[in-house]
């Protein structure tokens, strides 16, 4: 296996361990690659950018919080717990990736099978 493959596998694990909440500066420091070089290598190996990959992980983490929340925290608290800056940021990301809002998702009788990545 190439060095790039090992770095990309480690980067993927790093993103998973941090639930997708990782800045490009963090990734540069972690890999030693420039932002653009890392983006090219990651897209080559994974098919998507590190940012998109992190967004998917974060969204999946939010879904797990929402689906297993025993105390049914409000949406704002869940969005902060999942690393979103505010609830509107979460709603935009959710709708962009899932096609419906989190509230619409919760009110769906037959919930979508949304399993991007197992955490």
Biopython code that builds the backbone (N, CA, C, O; Angstrom):
import numpy as np
from Bio.PDB.StructureBuilder import StructureBuilder

atoms = [
    (1, "UNK", "N", (0.836, -1.192, 0.000)),
    (1, "UNK", "CA", (0.000, 0.000, 0.000)),
    (1, "UNK", "C", (0.874, 1.246, 0.000)),
    (1, "UNK", "O", (1.965, 1.265, 0.571)),
    (2, "UNK", "N", (0.375, 2.271, -0.646)),
    (2, "UNK", "CA", (1.138, 3.511, -0.749)),
    (2, "UNK", "C", (1.022, 4.342, 0.529)),
    (2, "UNK", "O", (0.126, 4.148, 1.351)),
    (3, "UNK", "N", (1.953, 5.261, 0.657)),
    (3, "UNK", "CA", (1.921, 6.185, 1.793)),
    (3, "UNK", "C", (0.618, 6.983, 1.754)),
    (3, "UNK", "O", (-0.017, 7.186, 2.789)),
    (4, "UNK", "N", (0.217, 7.435, 0.561)),
    (4, "UNK", "CA", (-1.034, 8.197, 0.435)),
    (4, "UNK", "C", (-2.222, 7.405, 0.955)),
    (4, "UNK", "O", (-3.086, 7.949, 1.643)),
    (5, "UNK", "N", (-2.264, 6.124, 0.627)),
    (5, "UNK", "CA", (-3.379, 5.286, 1.088)),
    (5, "UNK", "C", (-3.423, 5.249, 2.614)),
    (5, "UNK", "O", (-4.494, 5.365, 3.211)),
    (6, "UNK", "N", (-2.266, 5.087, 3.239)),
    (6, "UNK", "CA", (-2.216, 5.054, 4.706)),
    (6, "UNK", "C", (-2.626, 6.398, 5.307)),
    (6, "UNK", "O", (-3.337, 6.440, 6.310)),
    (7, "UNK", "N", (-2.182, 7.480, 4.701)),
    (7, "UNK", "CA", (-2.540, 8.816, 5.196)),
    (7, "UNK", "C", (-4.044, 9.041, 5.045)),
    (7, "UNK", "O", (-4.676, 9.610, 5.934)),
    (8, "UNK", "N", (-4.618, 8.600, 3.927)),
    (8, "UNK", "CA", (-6.056, 8.782, 3.715)),
    (8, "UNK", "C", (-6.865, 7.926, 4.683)),
    (8, "UNK", "O", (-7.896, 8.371, 5.188)),
    (9, "UNK", "N", (-6.415, 6.713, 4.945)),
    (9, "UNK", "CA", (-7.103, 5.849, 5.917)),
    (9, "UNK", "C", (-7.033, 6.468, 7.317)),
    (9, "UNK", "O", (-8.013, 6.447, 8.062)),
    (10, "UNK", "N", (-5.876, 7.014, 7.662)),
    (10, "UNK", "CA", (-5.724, 7.663, 8.969)),
    (10, "UNK", "C", (-6.588, 8.921, 9.043)),
    (10, "UNK", "O", (-7.171, 9.217, 10.085)),
    (11, "UNK", "N", (-6.668, 9.658, 7.937)),
    (11, "UNK", "CA", (-7.498, 10.869, 7.894)),
    (11, "UNK", "C", (-8.969, 10.510, 8.048)),
    (11, "UNK", "O", (-9.710, 11.186, 8.761)),
    (12, "UNK", "N", (-9.384, 9.452, 7.381)),
    (12, "UNK", "CA", (-10.764, 8.984, 7.499)),
    (12, "UNK", "C", (-11.075, 8.627, 8.953)),
    (12, "UNK", "O", (-12.118, 9.017, 9.477)),
    (13, "UNK", "N", (-10.197, 7.905, 9.590)),
    (13, "UNK", "CA", (-10.391, 7.525, 10.994)),
    (13, "UNK", "C", (-10.413, 8.757, 11.897)),
    (13, "UNK", "O", (-11.222, 8.836, 12.822)),
    (14, "UNK", "N", (-9.531, 9.712, 11.631)),
    (14, "UNK", "CA", (-9.476, 10.962, 12.391)),
    (14, "UNK", "C", (-10.806, 11.706, 12.292)),
    (14, "UNK", "O", (-11.318, 12.207, 13.294)),
    (15, "UNK", "N", (-11.365, 11.778, 11.084)),
    (15, "UNK", "CA", (-12.664, 12.435, 10.892)),
    (15, "UNK", "C", (-13.766, 11.689, 11.638)),
    (15, "UNK", "O", (-14.630, 12.315, 12.252)),
    (16, "UNK", "N", (-13.744, 10.368, 11.593)),
    (16, "UNK", "CA", (-14.748, 9.572, 12.310)),
    (16, "UNK", "C", (-14.634, 9.768, 13.819)),
    (16, "UNK", "O", (-15.640, 9.945, 14.505)),
    (17, "UNK", "N", (-13.426, 9.736, 14.324)),
    (17, "UNK", "CA", (-13.221, 9.876, 15.769)),
    (17, "UNK", "C", (-13.665, 11.245, 16.277)),
    (17, "UNK", "O", (-14.083, 11.379, 17.427)),
    (18, "UNK", "N", (-13.574, 12.252, 15.423)),
    (18, "UNK", "CA", (-13.974, 13.612, 15.801)),
    (18, "UNK", "C", (-15.381, 13.944, 15.334)),
    (18, "UNK", "O", (-15.780, 15.108, 15.314)),
    (19, "UNK", "N", (-16.131, 12.912, 14.959)),
    (19, "UNK", "CA", (-17.534, 13.044, 14.547)),
    (19, "UNK", "C", (-17.718, 14.083, 13.441)),
    (19, "UNK", "O", (-18.745, 14.757, 13.367)),
    (20, "UNK", "N", (-16.694, 14.199, 12.578)),
    (20, "UNK", "CA", (-16.785, 15.085, 11.425)),
    (20, "UNK", "C", (-16.480, 16.538, 11.713)),
    (20, "UNK", "O", (-16.440, 17.354, 10.791)),
    (21, "UNK", "N", (-16.266, 16.880, 12.968)),
    (21, "UNK", "CA", (-16.029, 18.279, 13.343)),
    (21, "UNK", "C", (-14.522, 18.530, 13.366)),
    (21, "UNK", "O", (-13.886, 18.514, 14.420)),
    (22, "UNK", "N", (-13.968, 18.764, 12.165)),
    (22, "UNK", "CA", (-12.539, 18.970, 12.004)),
    (22, "UNK", "C", (-12.343, 20.081, 10.975)),
    (22, "UNK", "O", (-12.943, 20.049, 9.900)),
    (23, "UNK", "N", (-11.505, 21.057, 11.302)),
    (23, "UNK", "CA", (-11.242, 22.150, 10.358)),
    (23, "UNK", "C", (-10.186, 21.724, 9.343)),
    (23, "UNK", "O", (-9.464, 20.749, 9.553)),
    (24, "UNK", "N", (-10.107, 22.457, 8.256)),
    (24, "UNK", "CA", (-9.087, 22.160, 7.254)),
    (24, "UNK", "C", (-7.689, 22.362, 7.851)),
    (24, "UNK", "O", (-6.752, 21.649, 7.488)),
    (25, "UNK", "N", (-7.546, 23.324, 8.757)),
    (25, "UNK", "CA", (-6.258, 23.539, 9.436)),
    (25, "UNK", "C", (-5.881, 22.318, 10.290)),
    (25, "UNK", "O", (-4.720, 21.913, 10.331)),
    (26, "UNK", "N", (-6.881, 21.739, 10.970)),
    (26, "UNK", "CA", (-6.637, 20.525, 11.758)),
    (26, "UNK", "C", (-6.140, 19.400, 10.853)),
    (26, "UNK", "O", (-5.198, 18.685, 11.195)),
    (27, "UNK", "N", (-6.784, 19.253, 9.697)),
    (27, "UNK", "CA", (-6.397, 18.196, 8.755)),
    (27, "UNK", "C", (-5.002, 18.449, 8.183)),
    (27, "UNK", "O", (-4.230, 17.509, 7.989)),
    (28, "UNK", "N", (-4.680, 19.710, 7.915)),
    (28, "UNK", "CA", (-3.344, 20.040, 7.414)),
    (28, "UNK", "C", (-2.291, 19.659, 8.455)),
    (28, "UNK", "O", (-1.256, 19.077, 8.129)),
    (29, "UNK", "N", (-2.575, 19.998, 9.705)),
    (29, "UNK", "CA", (-1.647, 19.680, 10.789)),
    (29, "UNK", "C", (-1.538, 18.163, 10.973)),
    (29, "UNK", "O", (-0.443, 17.637, 11.170)),
    (30, "UNK", "N", (-2.665, 17.469, 10.910)),
    (30, "UNK", "CA", (-2.697, 16.021, 11.117)),
    (30, "UNK", "C", (-1.937, 15.278, 10.021)),
    (30, "UNK", "O", (-1.190, 14.344, 10.309)),
    (31, "UNK", "N", (-2.126, 15.692, 8.752)),
    (31, "UNK", "CA", (-1.538, 14.959, 7.627)),
    (31, "UNK", "C", (-0.189, 15.502, 7.171)),
    (31, "UNK", "O", (0.623, 14.766, 6.609)),
    (32, "UNK", "N", (0.049, 16.790, 7.413)),
    (32, "UNK", "CA", (1.246, 17.417, 6.882)),
    (32, "UNK", "C", (1.095, 17.841, 5.431)),
    (32, "UNK", "O", (2.042, 18.353, 4.833)),
    (33, "UNK", "N", (-0.090, 17.633, 4.858)),
    (33, "UNK", "CA", (-0.371, 18.014, 3.477)),
    (33, "UNK", "C", (-1.011, 19.397, 3.445)),
    (33, "UNK", "O", (-1.662, 19.803, 4.408)),
    (34, "UNK", "N", (-0.830, 20.118, 2.349)),
    (34, "UNK", "CA", (-1.547, 21.375, 2.175)),
    (34, "UNK", "C", (-3.031, 21.056, 1.987)),
    (34, "UNK", "O", (-3.397, 19.926, 1.662)),
    (35, "UNK", "N", (-3.869, 22.054, 2.193)),
    (35, "UNK", "CA", (-5.311, 21.847, 2.060)),
    (35, "UNK", "C", (-5.675, 21.316, 0.674)),
    (35, "UNK", "O", (-6.440, 20.359, 0.553)),
    (36, "UNK", "N", (-5.136, 21.925, -0.350)),
    (36, "UNK", "CA", (-5.471, 21.525, -1.725)),
    (36, "UNK", "C", (-4.926, 20.138, -2.054)),
    (36, "UNK", "O", (-5.611, 19.345, -2.699)),
    (37, "UNK", "N", (-3.698, 19.833, -1.617)),
    (37, "UNK", "CA", (-3.112, 18.519, -1.872)),
    (37, "UNK", "C", (-3.935, 17.428, -1.167)),
    (37, "UNK", "O", (-4.224, 16.382, -1.749)),
    (38, "UNK", "N", (-4.298, 17.686, 0.076)),
    (38, "UNK", "CA", (-5.116, 16.735, 0.819)),
    (38, "UNK", "C", (-6.470, 16.528, 0.138)),
    (38, "UNK", "O", (-6.945, 15.399, 0.010)),
    (39, "UNK", "N", (-7.078, 17.620, -0.292)),
    (39, "UNK", "CA", (-8.374, 17.520, -0.962)),
    (39, "UNK", "C", (-8.274, 16.647, -2.214)),
    (39, "UNK", "O", (-9.117, 15.777, -2.435)),
    (40, "UNK", "N", (-7.246, 16.879, -3.031)),
    (40, "UNK", "CA", (-7.061, 16.068, -4.253)),
    (40, "UNK", "C", (-6.854, 14.599, -3.910)),
    (40, "UNK", "O", (-7.488, 13.731, -4.510)),
    (41, "UNK", "N", (-5.982, 14.311, -2.964)),
    (41, "UNK", "CA", (-5.688, 12.927, -2.581)),
    (41, "UNK", "C", (-6.916, 12.238, -1.977)),
    (41, "UNK", "O", (-7.206, 11.083, -2.290)),
    (42, "UNK", "N", (-7.626, 12.954, -1.116)),
    (42, "UNK", "CA", (-8.803, 12.387, -0.462)),
    (42, "UNK", "C", (-9.889, 12.082, -1.492)),
    (42, "UNK", "O", (-10.502, 11.015, -1.462)),
    (43, "UNK", "N", (-10.122, 13.027, -2.399)),
    (43, "UNK", "CA", (-11.118, 12.798, -3.448)),
    (43, "UNK", "C", (-10.729, 11.624, -4.329)),
    (43, "UNK", "O", (-11.591, 10.850, -4.745)),
    (44, "UNK", "N", (-9.462, 11.485, -4.614)),
    (44, "UNK", "CA", (-8.991, 10.359, -5.433)),
    (44, "UNK", "C", (-9.270, 9.033, -4.733)),
    (44, "UNK", "O", (-9.752, 8.088, -5.358)),
    (45, "UNK", "N", (-8.970, 8.960, -3.449)),
    (45, "UNK", "CA", (-9.128, 7.709, -2.697)),
    (45, "UNK", "C", (-10.552, 7.459, -2.217)),
    (45, "UNK", "O", (-10.989, 6.309, -2.163)),
    (46, "UNK", "N", (-11.288, 8.526, -1.865)),
    (46, "UNK", "CA", (-12.610, 8.363, -1.256)),
    (46, "UNK", "C", (-13.772, 8.731, -2.188)),
    (46, "UNK", "O", (-14.904, 8.297, -1.974)),
    (47, "UNK", "N", (-13.490, 9.522, -3.206)),
    (47, "UNK", "CA", (-14.550, 9.909, -4.132)),
    (47, "UNK", "C", (-15.267, 11.196, -3.752)),
    (47, "UNK", "O", (-16.086, 11.702, -4.519)),
    (48, "UNK", "N", (-14.967, 11.721, -2.587)),
    (48, "UNK", "CA", (-15.555, 12.986, -2.135)),
    (48, "UNK", "C", (-14.490, 13.772, -1.381)),
    (48, "UNK", "O", (-13.453, 13.224, -1.006)),
    (49, "UNK", "N", (-14.749, 15.054, -1.163)),
    (49, "UNK", "CA", (-13.788, 15.892, -0.447)),
    (49, "UNK", "C", (-13.808, 15.571, 1.049)),
    (49, "UNK", "O", (-14.786, 15.021, 1.553)),
    (50, "UNK", "N", (-12.732, 15.915, 1.755)),
    (50, "UNK", "CA", (-12.730, 15.706, 3.211)),
    (50, "UNK", "C", (-13.840, 16.498, 3.899)),
    (50, "UNK", "O", (-14.415, 16.037, 4.884)),
    (51, "UNK", "N", (-14.141, 17.692, 3.379)),
    (51, "UNK", "CA", (-15.204, 18.507, 3.965)),
    (51, "UNK", "C", (-16.560, 17.805, 3.826)),
    (51, "UNK", "O", (-17.324, 17.727, 4.788)),
    (52, "UNK", "N", (-16.849, 17.302, 2.637)),
    (52, "UNK", "CA", (-18.122, 16.600, 2.407)),
    (52, "UNK", "C", (-18.191, 15.342, 3.278)),
    (52, "UNK", "O", (-19.234, 15.033, 3.854)),
    (53, "UNK", "N", (-17.086, 14.632, 3.366)),
    (53, "UNK", "CA", (-17.027, 13.430, 4.197)),
    (53, "UNK", "C", (-17.315, 13.779, 5.660)),
    (53, "UNK", "O", (-18.093, 13.097, 6.327)),
    (54, "UNK", "N", (-16.681, 14.845, 6.149)),
    (54, "UNK", "CA", (-16.924, 15.294, 7.522)),
    (54, "UNK", "C", (-18.367, 15.709, 7.741)),
    (54, "UNK", "O", (-18.944, 15.424, 8.790)),
    (55, "UNK", "N", (-18.959, 16.388, 6.749)),
    (55, "UNK", "CA", (-20.367, 16.797, 6.851)),
    (55, "UNK", "C", (-21.288, 15.582, 6.940)),
    (55, "UNK", "O", (-22.256, 15.588, 7.701)),
    (56, "UNK", "N", (-20.990, 14.553, 6.171)),
    (56, "UNK", "CA", (-21.806, 13.329, 6.207)),
    (56, "UNK", "C", (-21.690, 12.663, 7.573)),
    (56, "UNK", "O", (-22.690, 12.220, 8.137)),
    (57, "UNK", "N", (-20.476, 12.592, 8.102)),
    (57, "UNK", "CA", (-20.272, 11.987, 9.425)),
    (57, "UNK", "C", (-21.030, 12.771, 10.487)),
    (57, "UNK", "O", (-21.702, 12.188, 11.338)),
    (58, "UNK", "N", (-20.917, 14.096, 10.434)),
    (58, "UNK", "CA", (-21.594, 14.942, 11.424)),
    (58, "UNK", "C", (-23.107, 14.788, 11.326)),
    (58, "UNK", "O", (-23.794, 14.712, 12.344)),
    (59, "UNK", "N", (-23.619, 14.742, 10.114)),
    (59, "UNK", "CA", (-25.054, 14.570, 9.915)),
    (59, "UNK", "C", (-25.504, 13.200, 10.429)),
    (59, "UNK", "O", (-26.555, 13.082, 11.059)),
    (60, "UNK", "N", (-24.721, 12.190, 10.160)),
    (60, "UNK", "CA", (-25.049, 10.853, 10.651)),
    (60, "UNK", "C", (-25.024, 10.823, 12.184)),
    (60, "UNK", "O", (-25.864, 10.181, 12.814)),
    (61, "UNK", "N", (-24.059, 11.518, 12.767)),
    (61, "UNK", "CA", (-23.992, 11.599, 14.228)),
    (61, "UNK", "C", (-25.231, 12.307, 14.777)),
    (61, "UNK", "O", (-25.807, 11.876, 15.775)),
    (62, "UNK", "N", (-25.635, 13.391, 14.123)),
    (62, "UNK", "CA", (-26.850, 14.093, 14.541)),
    (62, "UNK", "C", (-28.053, 13.151, 14.484)),
    (62, "UNK", "O", (-28.858, 13.114, 15.415)),
    (63, "UNK", "N", (-28.174, 12.390, 13.389)),
    (63, "UNK", "CA", (-29.287, 11.437, 13.271)),
    (63, "UNK", "C", (-29.267, 10.421, 14.408)),
    (63, "UNK", "O", (-30.317, 10.076, 14.951)),
    (64, "UNK", "N", (-28.079, 9.940, 14.770)),
    (64, "UNK", "CA", (-28.003, 8.972, 15.868)),
    (64, "UNK", "C", (-28.422, 9.616, 17.184)),
    (64, "UNK", "O", (-29.095, 8.982, 17.996)),
    (65, "UNK", "N", (-28.027, 10.879, 17.402)),
    (65, "UNK", "CA", (-28.461, 11.585, 18.611)),
    (65, "UNK", "C", (-29.977, 11.765, 18.614)),
    (65, "UNK", "O", (-30.638, 11.567, 19.634)),
    (66, "UNK", "N", (-30.506, 12.140, 17.470)),
    (66, "UNK", "CA", (-31.936, 12.398, 17.358)),
    (66, "UNK", "C", (-32.747, 11.111, 17.544)),
    (66, "UNK", "O", (-33.805, 11.119, 18.174)),
    (67, "UNK", "N", (-32.242, 10.017, 16.992)),
    (67, "UNK", "CA", (-32.978, 8.753, 17.053)),
    (67, "UNK", "C", (-32.836, 8.020, 18.382)),
    (67, "UNK", "O", (-33.692, 7.208, 18.733)),
    (68, "UNK", "N", (-31.772, 8.295, 19.119)),
    (68, "UNK", "CA", (-31.567, 7.582, 20.384)),
    (68, "UNK", "C", (-31.681, 8.494, 21.596)),
    (68, "UNK", "O", (-31.487, 8.052, 22.729)),
    (69, "UNK", "N", (-31.994, 9.764, 21.363)),
    (69, "UNK", "CA", (-32.107, 10.709, 22.476)),
    (69, "UNK", "C", (-33.183, 10.274, 23.446)),
    (69, "UNK", "O", (-34.375, 10.365, 23.150)),
    (70, "UNK", "N", (-32.754, 9.794, 24.624)),
    (70, "UNK", "CA", (-33.722, 9.304, 25.603)),
    (70, "UNK", "C", (-34.479, 10.440, 26.268)),
    (70, "UNK", "O", (-35.638, 10.284, 26.652)),
    (71, "UNK", "N", (-33.816, 11.589, 26.403)),
    (71, "UNK", "CA", (-34.511, 12.709, 27.048)),
    (71, "UNK", "C", (-35.122, 13.662, 26.017)),
    (71, "UNK", "O", (-35.678, 14.701, 26.375)),
    (72, "UNK", "N", (-35.016, 13.303, 24.754)),
    (72, "UNK", "CA", (-35.600, 14.107, 23.666)),
    (72, "UNK", "C", (-35.281, 15.591, 23.816)),
    (72, "UNK", "O", (-36.167, 16.444, 23.875)),
    (73, "UNK", "N", (-33.985, 15.861, 23.877)),
    (73, "UNK", "CA", (-33.535, 17.255, 23.938)),
    (73, "UNK", "C", (-34.116, 18.016, 22.761)),
    (73, "UNK", "O", (-34.502, 17.424, 21.753)),
    (74, "UNK", "N", (-34.173, 19.306, 22.896)),
    (74, "UNK", "CA", (-34.695, 20.073, 21.769)),
    (74, "UNK", "C", (-33.682, 20.095, 20.630)),
    (74, "UNK", "O", (-32.499, 19.820, 20.829)),
    (75, "UNK", "N", (-34.156, 20.421, 19.455)),
    (75, "UNK", "CA", (-33.362, 20.380, 18.243)),
    (75, "UNK", "C", (-32.129, 21.284, 18.335)),
    (75, "UNK", "O", (-31.072, 20.940, 17.805)),
    (76, "UNK", "N", (-32.251, 22.422, 18.995)),
    (76, "UNK", "CA", (-31.122, 23.337, 19.126)),
    (76, "UNK", "C", (-29.986, 22.678, 19.901)),
    (76, "UNK", "O", (-28.830, 22.750, 19.485)),
    (77, "UNK", "N", (-30.303, 22.045, 21.011)),
    (77, "UNK", "CA", (-29.267, 21.385, 21.812)),
    (77, "UNK", "C", (-28.636, 20.228, 21.050)),
    (77, "UNK", "O", (-27.423, 20.033, 21.119)),
    (78, "UNK", "N", (-29.438, 19.463, 20.328)),
    (78, "UNK", "CA", (-28.893, 18.357, 19.532)),
    (78, "UNK", "C", (-27.975, 18.877, 18.432)),
    (78, "UNK", "O", (-26.948, 18.270, 18.130)),
    (79, "UNK", "N", (-28.353, 20.005, 17.838)),
    (79, "UNK", "CA", (-27.510, 20.563, 16.773)),
    (79, "UNK", "C", (-26.155, 20.991, 17.335)),
    (79, "UNK", "O", (-25.125, 20.769, 16.699)),
    (80, "UNK", "N", (-26.147, 21.601, 18.517)),
    (80, "UNK", "CA", (-24.876, 21.975, 19.152)),
    (80, "UNK", "C", (-24.068, 20.723, 19.513)),
    (80, "UNK", "O", (-22.856, 20.680, 19.301)),
    (81, "UNK", "N", (-24.740, 19.713, 20.055)),
    (81, "UNK", "CA", (-24.066, 18.471, 20.433)),
    (81, "UNK", "C", (-23.380, 17.809, 19.236)),
    (81, "UNK", "O", (-22.336, 17.174, 19.383)),
    (82, "UNK", "N", (-23.978, 17.964, 18.048)),
    (82, "UNK", "CA", (-23.430, 17.353, 16.832)),
    (82, "UNK", "C", (-22.399, 18.253, 16.139)),
    (82, "UNK", "O", (-21.867, 17.894, 15.088)),
    (83, "UNK", "N", (-22.119, 19.419, 16.726)),
    (83, "UNK", "CA", (-21.072, 20.267, 16.191)),
    (83, "UNK", "C", (-21.512, 21.332, 15.210)),
    (83, "UNK", "O", (-20.674, 21.945, 14.549)),
    (84, "UNK", "N", (-22.813, 21.565, 15.103)),
    (84, "UNK", "CA", (-23.295, 22.634, 14.222)),
    (84, "UNK", "C", (-23.251, 23.959, 14.977)),
    (84, "UNK", "O", (-23.449, 23.998, 16.191)),
    (85, "UNK", "N", (-22.988, 25.047, 14.245)),
    (85, "UNK", "CA", (-22.866, 26.356, 14.891)),
    (85, "UNK", "C", (-24.206, 26.880, 15.386)),
    (85, "UNK", "O", (-24.259, 27.620, 16.368)),
    (86, "UNK", "N", (-25.288, 26.502, 14.714)),
    (86, "UNK", "CA", (-26.631, 26.859, 15.161)),
    (86, "UNK", "C", (-27.650, 25.968, 14.466)),
    (86, "UNK", "O", (-27.307, 25.196, 13.570)),
    (87, "UNK", "N", (-28.900, 26.081, 14.886)),
    (87, "UNK", "CA", (-29.941, 25.211, 14.360)),
    (87, "UNK", "C", (-30.186, 25.442, 12.867)),
    (87, "UNK", "O", (-30.465, 24.490, 12.137)),
    (88, "UNK", "N", (-30.085, 26.686, 12.406)),
    (88, "UNK", "CA", (-30.343, 26.948, 10.987)),
    (88, "UNK", "C", (-29.266, 26.303, 10.110)),
    (88, "UNK", "O", (-29.558, 25.856, 9.000)),
    (89, "UNK", "N", (-28.030, 26.253, 10.600)),
    (89, "UNK", "CA", (-26.944, 25.571, 9.881)),
    (89, "UNK", "C", (-27.267, 24.087, 9.745)),
    (89, "UNK", "O", (-27.110, 23.503, 8.672)),
    (90, "UNK", "N", (-27.717, 23.489, 10.832)),
    (90, "UNK", "CA", (-28.116, 22.083, 10.812)),
    (90, "UNK", "C", (-29.242, 21.854, 9.806)),
    (90, "UNK", "O", (-29.169, 20.932, 8.993)),
    (91, "UNK", "N", (-30.272, 22.681, 9.854)),
    (91, "UNK", "CA", (-31.433, 22.496, 8.975)),
    (91, "UNK", "C", (-31.010, 22.589, 7.508)),
    (91, "UNK", "O", (-31.451, 21.786, 6.686)),
    (92, "UNK", "N", (-30.153, 23.568, 7.173)),
    (92, "UNK", "CA", (-29.668, 23.696, 5.793)),
    (92, "UNK", "C", (-28.914, 22.442, 5.351)),
    (92, "UNK", "O", (-29.164, 21.912, 4.269)),
    (93, "UNK", "N", (-27.997, 21.973, 6.188)),
    (93, "UNK", "CA", (-27.213, 20.776, 5.863)),
    (93, "UNK", "C", (-28.121, 19.550, 5.732)),
    (93, "UNK", "O", (-27.982, 18.757, 4.801)),
    (94, "UNK", "N", (-29.036, 19.414, 6.665)),
    (94, "UNK", "CA", (-29.939, 18.267, 6.679)),
    (94, "UNK", "C", (-30.777, 18.248, 5.402)),
    (94, "UNK", "O", (-30.863, 17.226, 4.720)),
    (95, "UNK", "N", (-31.391, 19.383, 5.089)),
    (95, "UNK", "CA", (-32.251, 19.457, 3.905)),
    (95, "UNK", "C", (-31.446, 19.252, 2.630)),
    (95, "UNK", "O", (-31.920, 18.604, 1.697)),
    (96, "UNK", "N", (-30.249, 19.791, 2.580)),
    (96, "UNK", "CA", (-29.388, 19.645, 1.412)),
    (96, "UNK", "C", (-29.013, 18.181, 1.165)),
    (96, "UNK", "O", (-28.954, 17.738, 0.018)),
    (97, "UNK", "N", (-28.762, 17.439, 2.235)),
    (97, "UNK", "CA", (-28.316, 16.049, 2.109)),
    (97, "UNK", "C", (-29.446, 15.028, 2.122)),
    (97, "UNK", "O", (-29.364, 14.008, 1.438)),
    (98, "UNK", "N", (-30.490, 15.288, 2.884)),
    (98, "UNK", "CA", (-31.572, 14.317, 3.052)),
    (98, "UNK", "C", (-32.775, 14.659, 2.186)),
    (98, "UNK", "O", (-33.500, 13.768, 1.742)),
    (99, "UNK", "N", (-32.987, 15.949, 1.947)),
    (99, "UNK", "CA", (-34.110, 16.366, 1.110)),
    (99, "UNK", "C", (-35.311, 16.865, 1.884)),
    (99, "UNK", "O", (-36.252, 17.414, 1.311)),
    (100, "UNK", "N", (-35.269, 16.670, 3.194)),
    (100, "UNK", "CA", (-36.352, 17.160, 4.057)),
    (100, "UNK", "C", (-35.712, 17.764, 5.309)),
    (100, "UNK", "O", (-34.521, 17.573, 5.555)),
    (101, "UNK", "N", (-36.502, 18.487, 6.093)),
    (101, "UNK", "CA", (-35.976, 19.082, 7.327)),
    (101, "UNK", "C", (-35.956, 18.026, 8.437)),
    (101, "UNK", "O", (-36.620, 16.995, 8.324)),
    (102, "UNK", "N", (-35.196, 18.280, 9.509)),
    (102, "UNK", "CA", (-35.202, 17.325, 10.627)),
    (102, "UNK", "C", (-36.603, 17.105, 11.199)),
    (102, "UNK", "O", (-36.959, 15.982, 11.557)),
    (103, "UNK", "N", (-37.392, 18.169, 11.285)),
    (103, "UNK", "CA", (-38.749, 18.031, 11.814)),
    (103, "UNK", "C", (-39.601, 17.140, 10.903)),
    (103, "UNK", "O", (-40.363, 16.301, 11.383)),
    (104, "UNK", "N", (-39.464, 17.329, 9.582)),
    (104, "UNK", "CA", (-40.192, 16.478, 8.639)),
    (104, "UNK", "C", (-39.728, 15.028, 8.790)),
    (104, "UNK", "O", (-40.538, 14.105, 8.714)),
    (105, "UNK", "N", (-38.442, 14.832, 9.000)),
    (105, "UNK", "CA", (-37.897, 13.490, 9.207)),
    (105, "UNK", "C", (-38.530, 12.840, 10.432)),
    (105, "UNK", "O", (-38.941, 11.681, 10.388)),
    (106, "UNK", "N", (-38.607, 13.605, 11.538)),
    (106, "UNK", "CA", (-39.189, 13.070, 12.766)),
    (106, "UNK", "C", (-40.664, 12.718, 12.592)),
    (106, "UNK", "O", (-41.158, 11.768, 13.200)),
    (107, "UNK", "N", (-41.361, 13.485, 11.761)),
    (107, "UNK", "CA", (-42.790, 13.255, 11.557)),
    (107, "UNK", "C", (-43.093, 12.237, 10.460)),
    (107, "UNK", "O", (-44.257, 11.966, 10.165)),
    (108, "UNK", "N", (-42.049, 11.677, 9.859)),
    (108, "UNK", "CA", (-42.248, 10.681, 8.811)),
    (108, "UNK", "C", (-42.565, 9.345, 9.451)),
    (108, "UNK", "O", (-41.826, 8.857, 10.306)),
    (109, "UNK", "N", (-43.665, 8.767, 9.031)),
    (109, "UNK", "CA", (-44.104, 7.479, 9.556)),
    (109, "UNK", "C", (-43.072, 6.398, 9.259)),
    (109, "UNK", "O", (-42.638, 5.682, 10.162)),
    (110, "UNK", "N", (-42.685, 6.283, 8.008)),
    (110, "UNK", "CA", (-41.721, 5.274, 7.592)),
    (110, "UNK", "C", (-40.386, 5.983, 7.365)),
    (110, "UNK", "O", (-40.077, 6.395, 6.248)),
    (111, "UNK", "N", (-39.609, 6.119, 8.423)),
    (111, "UNK", "CA", (-38.367, 6.897, 8.368)),
    (111, "UNK", "C", (-37.411, 6.385, 7.294)),
    (111, "UNK", "O", (-37.337, 5.191, 7.001)),
    (112, "UNK", "N", (-36.701, 7.322, 6.736)),
    (112, "UNK", "CA", (-35.730, 7.009, 5.696)),
    (112, "UNK", "C", (-34.626, 6.107, 6.246)),
    (112, "UNK", "O", (-34.243, 6.205, 7.412)),
    (113, "UNK", "N", (-34.135, 5.246, 5.400)),
    (113, "UNK", "CA", (-32.994, 4.411, 5.783)),
    (113, "UNK", "C", (-31.728, 5.186, 5.483)),
    (113, "UNK", "O", (-31.113, 5.010, 4.432)),
    (114, "UNK", "N", (-31.348, 6.036, 6.403)),
    (114, "UNK", "CA", (-30.186, 6.906, 6.204)),
    (114, "UNK", "C", (-29.033, 6.362, 7.031)),
    (114, "UNK", "O", (-28.952, 6.603, 8.235)),
    (115, "UNK", "N", (-28.165, 5.646, 6.392)),
    (115, "UNK", "CA", (-26.990, 5.104, 7.063)),
    (115, "UNK", "C", (-25.765, 5.389, 6.216)),
    (115, "UNK", "O", (-25.297, 4.526, 5.473)),
    (116, "UNK", "N", (-25.245, 6.617, 6.332)),
    (116, "UNK", "CA", (-24.073, 6.989, 5.544)),
    (116, "UNK", "C", (-22.866, 6.173, 5.979)),
    (116, "UNK", "O", (-22.216, 5.511, 5.170)),
    (117, "UNK", "N", (-22.587, 6.233, 7.246)),
    (117, "UNK", "CA", (-21.381, 5.625, 7.788)),
    (117, "UNK", "C", (-21.706, 5.170, 9.198)),
    (117, "UNK", "O", (-22.297, 5.917, 9.979)),
    (118, "UNK", "N", (-21.325, 3.964, 9.518)),
    (118, "UNK", "CA", (-21.580, 3.476, 10.867)),
    (118, "UNK", "C", (-20.536, 4.055, 11.811)),
    (118, "UNK", "O", (-19.337, 3.919, 11.569)),
    (119, "UNK", "N", (-20.982, 4.697, 12.882)),
    (119, "UNK", "CA", (-20.045, 5.275, 13.853)),
    (119, "UNK", "C", (-19.788, 4.305, 14.984)),
    (119, "UNK", "O", (-19.026, 4.612, 15.900)),
]
sb = StructureBuilder()
sb.init_structure("model")
sb.init_model(0)
sb.init_chain("A")
sb.init_seg("    ")
for serial, (resi, resn, name, xyz) in enumerate(atoms, 1):
    if name == "N":
        sb.init_residue(resn, " ", resi, " ")
    sb.init_atom(name, np.array(xyz, "f"), 0.0, 1.0, " ", f" {name:<3s}", serial, name[0])
structure = sb.get_structure()
